[in-house]
Amino acid sequence: MKKISALVLAFIMVAGLTGCGLFGVRAEDAAKEFLEAVKAADKEAISKYVSYEELMEISDEEAADEEDATQSEEFIKLMLNGMTYAILESKEDGAEATVKVEITNIDMKNVMGEYIKEAFGLAFANAFSEEMDEEAMEKELTDMLVRMMEENKDKTVTNTVDMKMKKVDKQWKVDADEELQNAILGDLAKVVEDFADWGEDETAGLQ
């Protein structure tokens, strides 16, 4: 009986140490920490797993400009505020892992569809009246986007993605591929892609 108790105790201790750190953090736990950091828009915590600028698609020019960087961070915080996730499955194979996760966030396709219509209308009206200078126009457009995100925050989209991870120097790193970025940003990557395709089609039609 004592031998069985000792074996059970040893098993519990090993299981606990495996999950807590002696054999390294599990990919699933690292994925949770990463996604919690994303929800909080915690730049420092996110950067433990992936380049913050790469994940949020912030260009070098935006990062270098203090005003642009501040606006980008405020917009990102607003966009990620309502993000939720559920980890469905986790598979580890040595230094590599795949964590299947379901991510729900504000539907940016819906937001941007409304925003583009109103933004074009405002720009068209101002082209004739010139009541606003460039700075005032930029502020109006920013306020408009924020308002539309607030109005549409309950309209969400859900994506299921395979988040790829790799262990580097005993630390799990996240592959910020387009699929993961798109899920985190509420289909915003698809909006940008669709808009770029539309622009190419329009340009081709004029040739």
N, C-alpha and C positions, 0 to 999 in steps of 0.2 A: 504493500500500500504506500509505504514511504517512497519507494522507487517511482511509482506512478505519479505521486504528488510532485516529486522533484522534476520529472520529465515534463509535466504540465506546466510547472513554474518556469522551467527553462524555455519551453516553447513560447510562453507568453512574453518573456523577456526578450527573446530573439525577435518575435513579431513586432514588439514595440520599438526595439532598436532599429529594425529594418525601416519602419515608417518614419522614425524620428531623427535618424541621422548617422548612426554608426556605419551603415552601408550606403549612405547617401540619401538625399531627398528623392522620393518617388516622382516620376514625371507628372503624375496626376496632381500631386500636391503643388508642384511648381506651376502647373497650368492654372490651378485655382488662384494661387498668389498673383500670377501674371494678370489674369482676368479681373481680379479684384482691383489691382493697380490701374487697369484700363478704365474700369467703372468710375474710379475716383479721379481719373485723369492725373494720376501721380507720376509726373515726368521722371523723377529720380528712380522710383520703384520699377517703372516700365523699362527703363534703360538697363536694368540688371539682366533683362531677357532679350531685348532687341533695341536697336536705335529708335528713339522716340520720333525723331524727324522722319525716318524711313517708314515707320508704321503709320504715322499721321500724314504722310506725303507732304511734308513741309520742305519747300525748296531751300537751297543755300541762301538765296537772295532774301527770302522771307525770314529765315533764321538770323541773318545778319542785320536786318532792319528792326530796331527795337519796337517801333510802333506796330509794324506788321506782325512781329512775333507775339506781342501782347494780344492783338486782335485774334490771331489764330488760336492761341491758348484759351481765350474766353469762349470762342466759338466751339472749340473741341469740348470744353467742360460742359457746355450747354447740350451738345449733341450726345455726349456719353452719360449724362445724368440719369437717364431712365433705362440704360442698358441692363439686361438680365441674361443669365446663361445657365445652362445645365450640362454637366459632363456626362456623356452617355457611355463612353467606353475608353479604356486606356490600354495601350499595348507597348511594352518595352522590349527592345532587342539590343542588349548591350548599351552602347552609347547613343542609341537612337530610339525615338519613341513617336507614337502617333496617338494623339488624344482627340477623340471624336467629341465635338461640342456643339450644342445648339445655342445660337446667339440671337436674341431678340432686341431690336432697337427701333427708334423712330424711323418711319419710312421716308427717307430723304428723297426718293423719287417723287413722292407725292408733294413734299415741301418744295422741291426745286421746280416742279411743273408749275405750281401757282406763283412761285417767286419770279420765274423767267417772264411769265405773262405780264405781271405788274411792273417788273423792272423795265421791260421794253416800253410799256405804256408811259411810264414816268420819263424815261430818256427821250421818247418821241415828243412828248409835250414840252419838255424843257428845251429841246432843240429849237423850238420856235419862240419861246418866251424868254429863255436864258435868265430865268429868275434866280437860279442857283449856280454858284461857282462849282468847280470840281470838288473841293473839300466838302461843301454842303451836300452835293449829290452823293458822294461816297458815304457820308454819314446817314443820309436818308435810305440808301440801299442796304446798309448794314442793319439799321433799325428795322427795316422791312423784313429782312431775312430772320432776325431774332423773333419778331412778332409772329411770323408764319410758323416758326418752329414751336413756339408756345401754343399757338392755335391748333397745331396738328400733332402734339406730343402723344396723344392717345392712339394715333394711327401708326401701327407698328408693322414690321416685317421680320420674319424669322428665317434664318439660314442655318443649315447644318454643315459643318466643315470638319475636315481632318486637319487638325493643327499639328504640324510636324515640328519635332523638337530634337535637339542634338546636345549631348553633354560635352562641354568644353572646359577643361581644367576643373572638373568636378561640379560645374555649374550648368544647369539646363539652360539652353538658349532656344528662342522661338524663331522659326522661319516665317517672316512677315510676308507671305506670298499674297498675291492679289485676291485670292479667295477669302483669306482671313481678314485682310483689310476691308474688303467689301462688306463682310458680315458685321464687323465691328462698327463700321461707319454707316450702317443702315442702307446698303445698296448704293451709296454715293459713288463708288467706283464705276458701277454700271451706268449711272446717270452721266458721268463724265465721258465714258466710252460711247454711249449712245449719242451724246451731243457732238463728240468729235466725228463720229460716223456721219451724222446729219450734215455737219459742216463740209466734209469731204464730198458728199453727194451733191450739195448745193454748188460747190466750187466746180465740180466736174460738169454740172449742167450748164454752167456759164461758158465753158470752153468750146 
